[in-house]
Amino acid sequence: MDKFAIQADWIDGMAFETEVNGHKLVIDANESVGGKNRGPRPKPLMLVALAGCTGMDVISILKKMREDVKKFRVGVEALQTDEHPKHYSEMKIVYEFWGTNLNKDNINKAITLSQEKYCGVSATYKKAMELSYEVVIHEE
């Protein structure tokens, strides 16, 4: 089993700086809670992680299938609880594809493979919340 670790160094106020894969990232809070809005909040980065993980899987699989995807977008919508600790209770992934004569079966297969076999972020989140998805294909 591989082990991974990061460190987040406090800058000041509510801001922390971390390094991920050689890239520096500042996370901060908004001004109403003592931050200076110098970077994203931690929780929305969970949505970014999911979009990136499944998006990379899907586009990689579709390239191997020789699908001519002209444009691809992955959106993630989340519902957050009202009471503390506020957390995401469900997430929905919206996969949007643009292209000509895209094979819907191949697209669905790529998404299924990502969701059921390859995306570790999806696998982790499914243990904590409801995870669903929608597919939108725009013919050019």
C-alpha positions in Angstrom: 0.0 0.0 0.0 1.4 3.4 -1.0 1.4 6.2 1.6 0.9 9.9 0.6 1.3 13.0 2.7 1.1 16.8 2.4 1.9 19.6 4.8 0.0 22.9 5.0 2.0 25.7 6.5 0.1 28.5 8.1 0.8 31.9 6.5 -1.3 34.2 8.7 -5.0 34.8 9.4 -6.8 31.8 7.9 -4.4 31.2 5.0 -2.3 28.1 4.5 0.2 27.3 1.8 0.8 23.7 0.6 2.6 22.1 -2.2 1.0 19.4 -4.3 3.0 17.6 -7.0 5.5 20.4 -7.1 2.8 23.1 -7.4 2.2 25.7 -4.6 -1.3 26.3 -3.6 -2.7 28.8 -1.1 -6.0 28.0 0.6 -7.8 30.8 2.5 -11.1 31.8 3.9 -13.2 34.8 3.0 -13.0 38.1 4.9 -16.2 37.5 7.0 -14.4 34.7 8.9 -11.0 36.2 9.2 -9.4 35.3 5.9 -8.1 37.5 3.1 -9.5 35.5 0.2 -6.0 34.7 -1.2 -7.0 31.3 -2.4 -9.8 28.8 -2.7 -11.6 27.3 0.3 -10.7 23.7 1.1 -14.1 22.1 0.5 -14.7 23.2 -3.1 -11.3 21.6 -3.9 -13.1 18.3 -3.2 -15.3 19.1 -6.3 -12.2 19.9 -8.3 -10.5 16.6 -7.3 -13.6 14.7 -8.5 -13.9 16.5 -11.8 -10.2 16.1 -12.5 -10.0 12.5 -11.6 -13.0 11.3 -13.6 -12.3 13.7 -16.4 -8.8 12.4 -16.9 -10.1 8.9 -16.9 -12.9 9.5 -19.4 -10.9 11.5 -21.9 -8.0 9.0 -21.8 -10.4 6.1 -22.4 -12.2 7.9 -25.2 -8.9 8.7 -27.0 -8.0 5.0 -26.9 -11.5 4.3 -28.4 -10.6 6.9 -31.1 -13.6 9.1 -30.4 -13.2 12.5 -31.9 -14.1 14.7 -28.9 -13.7 18.4 -29.9 -14.5 19.8 -26.4 -15.1 18.1 -23.0 -16.3 19.7 -19.8 -16.8 18.0 -16.4 -19.0 19.9 -13.9 -19.6 18.9 -10.3 -22.6 20.1 -8.3 -22.8 19.4 -4.6 -25.4 19.7 -1.8 -24.1 20.9 1.5 -25.8 20.2 4.9 -27.0 23.2 6.9 -25.7 22.1 10.3 -22.2 21.8 11.5 -20.1 20.1 10.6 -21.2 21.3 7.2 -20.4 18.6 4.6 -21.4 17.5 1.2 -24.3 15.0 1.4 -24.4 14.4 -2.4 -22.6 15.2 -5.6 -23.6 15.1 -9.2 -21.2 15.0 -12.1 -22.2 16.5 -15.4 -20.2 15.3 -18.3 -20.5 17.4 -21.4 -19.1 16.4 -24.8 -18.9 18.3 -28.1 -18.2 16.5 -31.4 -19.5 15.0 -34.6 -20.9 11.4 -34.6 -19.8 10.7 -31.1 -20.6 7.1 -30.1 -23.0 7.3 -27.0 -22.2 3.7 -26.1 -18.4 4.4 -26.0 -19.1 7.6 -23.9 -21.2 5.6 -21.4 -18.6 2.8 -21.3 -15.8 5.3 -20.5 -17.8 7.0 -17.8 -18.8 3.6 -16.3 -15.2 2.5 -16.3 -14.1 5.7 -14.5 -16.9 5.4 -11.9 -16.6 1.7 -11.2 -12.9 0.9 -11.8 -10.5 3.8 -12.1 -11.4 7.0 -10.3 -10.2 6.8 -6.7 -11.8 10.0 -5.8 -15.2 8.7 -6.9 -14.6 5.5 -5.0 -13.8 7.4 -1.8 -16.7 9.8 -2.1 -19.2 7.0 -2.7 -18.4 5.7 0.7 -19.4 9.1 2.3 -22.3 10.4 0.1 -24.6 9.8 -2.8 -22.8 10.3 -6.1 -24.7 10.5 -9.4 -24.0 11.7 -13.0 -25.5 13.1 -16.1 -24.3 13.0 -19.7 -24.9 15.8 -22.2 -23.7 15.4 -25.8 -23.7 18.4 -28.2 -23.5 17.4 -31.8 -21.5 19.8 -34.0 
